[in-house]
Amino acid sequence: MTERLPKALGFDVFGTVFDWRSSVARQSRPFLDALGRPDIDAGKFADGWRTRYAPAMRRVNEGARDFVVLDVLHRENLEDLLREHGIDPADAGEAMLAEWNRAWHRLDPWPDTVEGLTRLKNKFPIVSLSNGNVAMMVAMSRYGGLPWDAILGAEFARFYKTHPRAYLASAEALGLEPSELGLVAAHHSDLAAARGCGLLTAYVNRPDEHGGGSAPDGYAKQDWEWTAGSFTELADILGCD
């Protein structure tokens, strides 16, 4: 543990703050059934949707396409995933596809999320440092009752994590040096990129993020400044009431 505390905390959102897999699977089940596909496992469908996430963002970061918000990428990825399962997106119709895509706006927080964020906010400004766009983050925050001080990240930076601008622009927006901002995340690759930009790092373990499966970025694990099993434990470690 370092004795140097951050002046603000930025939080990864998908998987760290919210249980995306269970939430998307739960909301996908009725849509799959309505399309006559009860044979498709909703959890694996959620995994397939999420698997398309990083490659889609990489094309933006590498300049292969102009920046578009995550809602647009999610919609494109949903249609691609449906085709993979032999479903023509046109058969679903625009209303269904739009509502299905908004499943990402209605994710369930982990059980410790609201209490932990509230305690951490007593001592630090807390902001989302996420790949989610502002409209999505606002909807998710209202749905989950989250107490953010600000919503920052990809749409503000016009780059997706793990591009350095996603981290540096967030620090700049807060009037901080990178070394004064801490990233809280359940993903080693995210933390490694943040550390490479000079940020402090706090790892929060979310073993159920992938339905009990292994995290895909274990290779990036390092000795982070702080490690906790929940937001409430992190609040204890950082001395938050």
C-alpha positions as CSV (number, residue, x, y, z in Angstrom):
1,M,0.0,0.0,0.0
2,T,1.2,3.5,-0.9
3,E,1.0,6.3,1.7
4,R,0.3,8.8,-1.2
5,L,-3.5,9.1,-1.6
6,P,-5.2,10.3,-4.8
7,K,-7.0,13.6,-4.9
8,A,-9.9,12.0,-6.9
9,L,-11.0,8.5,-7.9
10,G,-12.1,7.5,-11.4
11,F,-14.0,4.2,-11.8
12,D,-14.1,1.7,-14.6
13,V,-17.9,0.9,-14.9
14,F,-18.6,-2.3,-16.8
15,G,-17.7,-5.2,-14.5
16,T,-16.3,-3.0,-11.8
17,V,-19.3,-1.0,-10.8
18,F,-22.0,-3.1,-12.5
19,D,-22.7,-6.8,-13.2
20,W,-23.0,-6.5,-16.9
21,R,-23.2,-10.2,-17.7
22,S,-26.1,-11.2,-15.5
23,S,-27.9,-8.0,-16.4
24,V,-27.6,-8.3,-20.1
25,A,-28.4,-12.0,-20.1
26,R,-31.5,-11.4,-18.0
27,Q,-32.8,-8.8,-20.4
28,S,-31.8,-10.7,-23.5
29,R,-33.8,-13.8,-22.6
30,P,-37.3,-12.4,-23.5
31,F,-36.0,-11.0,-26.8
32,L,-34.4,-14.3,-27.8
33,D,-37.6,-16.1,-26.9
34,A,-39.7,-13.6,-28.9
35,L,-37.5,-14.4,-31.9
36,G,-38.2,-18.1,-31.5
37,R,-34.7,-18.9,-30.2
38,P,-35.0,-20.4,-26.7
39,D,-32.1,-22.6,-27.6
40,I,-29.6,-19.7,-27.4
41,D,-28.0,-19.5,-23.9
42,A,-28.6,-15.9,-22.7
43,G,-25.3,-15.9,-20.7
44,K,-23.3,-16.9,-23.7
45,F,-25.2,-14.4,-25.8
46,A,-24.1,-11.7,-23.4
47,D,-20.5,-12.9,-23.6
48,G,-20.6,-12.8,-27.4
49,W,-21.9,-9.2,-27.3
50,R,-19.2,-8.2,-24.9
51,T,-16.5,-10.0,-26.9
52,R,-17.1,-7.7,-29.8
53,Y,-16.5,-4.7,-27.6
54,A,-12.7,-4.4,-27.6
55,P,-12.2,-4.9,-31.4
56,A,-14.9,-2.3,-32.2
57,M,-13.2,0.3,-29.9
58,R,-9.8,-0.6,-31.2
59,R,-10.8,0.4,-34.8
60,V,-11.8,3.9,-33.4
61,N,-8.5,4.3,-31.4
62,E,-6.4,3.2,-34.4
63,G,-8.2,5.8,-36.7
64,A,-9.9,3.2,-38.9
65,R,-13.2,5.0,-38.2
66,D,-14.2,8.3,-36.6
67,F,-15.2,8.3,-33.0
68,V,-18.7,7.1,-32.3
69,V,-20.2,6.6,-28.9
70,L,-20.5,3.2,-27.3
71,D,-24.3,3.0,-27.8
72,V,-23.5,3.0,-31.6
73,L,-20.9,0.2,-31.2
74,H,-23.2,-1.8,-29.1
75,R,-26.0,-1.6,-31.6
76,E,-23.7,-2.6,-34.5
77,N,-22.3,-5.5,-32.4
78,L,-25.8,-6.7,-31.5
79,E,-26.8,-6.9,-35.1
80,D,-23.6,-8.7,-36.0
81,L,-24.1,-11.2,-33.1
82,L,-27.7,-11.9,-34.3
83,R,-26.5,-12.7,-37.8
84,E,-23.9,-15.1,-36.3
85,H,-26.8,-16.9,-34.7
86,G,-28.7,-17.0,-38.0
87,I,-31.1,-14.2,-37.1
88,D,-31.8,-11.4,-39.6
89,P,-31.8,-8.1,-37.5
90,A,-34.6,-6.9,-39.8
91,D,-36.8,-9.7,-38.4
92,A,-36.4,-8.2,-34.9
93,G,-37.4,-4.8,-36.1
94,E,-36.2,-1.4,-35.0
95,A,-38.2,-1.1,-31.8
96,M,-36.9,-4.4,-30.5
97,L,-33.4,-3.7,-31.4
98,A,-33.4,-0.2,-29.9
99,E,-34.9,-1.5,-26.6
100,W,-32.5,-4.5,-26.6
101,N,-29.5,-2.2,-27.0
102,R,-30.7,-0.2,-24.0
103,A,-30.1,-3.3,-21.8
104,W,-26.7,-1.8,-21.2
105,H,-28.4,1.3,-19.7
106,R,-30.1,-0.9,-17.1
107,L,-27.3,-2.9,-15.5
108,D,-27.5,-4.0,-11.9
109,P,-24.8,-2.7,-9.5
110,W,-22.8,-5.2,-7.5
111,P,-24.2,-5.4,-4.0
112,D,-21.4,-3.3,-2.4
113,T,-21.4,-0.6,-5.1
114,V,-23.7,2.1,-3.8
115,E,-22.6,1.9,-0.2
116,G,-18.9,1.8,-1.2
117,L,-19.2,4.7,-3.6
118,T,-21.1,6.7,-1.1
119,R,-18.4,6.1,1.6
120,L,-15.5,6.8,-0.9
121,K,-17.3,10.1,-1.9
122,N,-17.1,11.3,1.7
123,K,-13.3,11.6,1.2
124,F,-12.7,11.9,-2.6
125,P,-14.4,13.3,-5.7
126,I,-15.6,10.2,-7.6
127,V,-16.1,10.1,-11.3
128,S,-16.9,7.5,-13.9
129,L,-13.8,6.9,-16.1
130,S,-15.6,4.6,-18.5
131,N,-16.0,3.7,-22.2
132,G,-19.7,4.4,-21.8
133,N,-21.1,7.5,-23.4
134,V,-22.8,10.2,-21.3
135,A,-26.4,9.3,-22.1
136,M,-25.7,5.7,-21.2
137,M,-23.8,6.6,-18.0
138,V,-26.6,9.0,-16.9
139,A,-29.2,6.3,-17.4
140,M,-27.2,3.6,-15.6
141,S,-26.4,5.9,-12.7
142,R,-30.1,6.8,-12.2
143,Y,-31.1,3.2,-12.6
144,G,-28.5,2.0,-10.0
145,G,-28.7,5.1,-7.7
146,L,-25.0,6.0,-8.1
147,P,-23.6,9.2,-6.6
148,W,-21.1,10.3,-9.2
149,D,-19.6,13.8,-9.0
150,A,-19.0,13.8,-12.8
151,I,-19.1,11.6,-15.8
152,L,-15.9,11.4,-17.7
153,G,-14.0,8.9,-19.9
154,A,-14.3,8.0,-23.6
155,E,-16.9,10.5,-24.9
156,F,-15.1,13.4,-23.2
157,A,-11.7,12.2,-24.5
158,R,-12.9,11.1,-27.9
159,F,-10.8,8.0,-27.4
160,Y,-11.6,4.6,-25.8
161,K,-9.6,3.0,-23.0
162,T,-6.9,1.8,-23.1
163,H,-5.8,4.7,-25.3
164,P,-3.8,7.2,-23.1
165,R,-6.1,10.1,-23.9
166,A,-9.0,8.4,-22.1
167,Y,-7.0,8.6,-18.8
168,L,-5.1,11.9,-19.3
169,A,-8.1,13.9,-20.5
170,S,-10.1,12.8,-17.4
171,A,-7.2,14.0,-15.2
172,E,-7.1,17.3,-17.1
173,A,-10.8,17.8,-16.7
174,L,-10.4,17.5,-12.9
175,G,-7.5,20.0,-12.9
176,L,-5.2,17.2,-11.7
177,E,-1.9,15.8,-12.6
178,P,-2.1,12.1,-13.7
179,S,-0.4,11.1,-10.5
180,E,-3.2,12.7,-8.4
181,L,-5.9,10.6,-10.0
182,G,-6.6,7.0,-9.0
183,L,-8.3,4.5,-11.3
184,V,-10.4,1.9,-9.6
185,A,-11.0,-1.1,-11.8
186,A,-11.6,-4.9,-11.8
187,H,-9.4,-5.3,-15.0
188,H,-5.7,-5.6,-14.9
189,S,-5.3,-4.4,-18.5
190,D,-7.2,-1.2,-17.7
191,L,-5.1,-0.6,-14.6
192,A,-1.8,-1.3,-16.4
193,A,-2.7,1.3,-19.1
194,A,-3.7,3.8,-16.4
195,R,-0.4,3.2,-14.6
196,G,1.5,3.7,-17.8
197,C,-0.1,7.2,-17.9
198,G,1.0,7.9,-14.4
199,L,-2.2,7.3,-12.5
200,L,-2.5,5.6,-9.2
201,T,-4.2,2.2,-9.3
202,A,-6.8,0.3,-7.1
203,Y,-7.8,-3.2,-8.0
204,V,-11.2,-4.5,-6.9
205,N,-11.8,-8.2,-7.5
206,R,-15.0,-9.1,-9.2
207,P,-14.8,-12.9,-9.5
208,D,-18.4,-13.3,-10.8
209,E,-18.0,-10.8,-13.7
210,H,-17.5,-13.5,-16.3
211,G,-20.0,-15.9,-14.7
212,G,-17.3,-17.5,-12.6
213,G,-15.0,-17.9,-15.6
214,S,-11.4,-16.7,-15.7
215,A,-10.7,-13.1,-16.4
216,P,-9.2,-12.7,-19.9
217,D,-6.5,-10.2,-18.8
218,G,-4.8,-12.0,-16.0
219,Y,-1.5,-11.6,-17.9
220,A,-1.5,-7.9,-17.1
221,K,-1.6,-8.4,-13.3
222,Q,0.8,-6.2,-11.3
223,D,1.3,-5.1,-7.7
224,W,-1.2,-2.3,-7.6
225,E,-1.2,0.5,-5.0
226,W,-4.3,-0.9,-3.4
227,T,-6.2,-4.2,-3.7
228,A,-9.6,-5.0,-2.3
229,G,-12.5,-7.5,-2.6
230,S,-15.2,-4.8,-2.7
231,F,-15.8,-1.1,-2.7
232,T,-16.6,-1.2,1.0
233,E,-13.2,-2.8,1.7
234,L,-11.5,-0.2,-0.5
235,A,-13.2,2.5,1.6
236,D,-11.9,0.9,4.7
237,I,-8.4,0.7,3.3
238,L,-8.5,4.4,2.2
239,G,-9.8,5.6,5.6
240,C,-13.4,6.6,4.4
241,D,-16.2,6.8,7.0
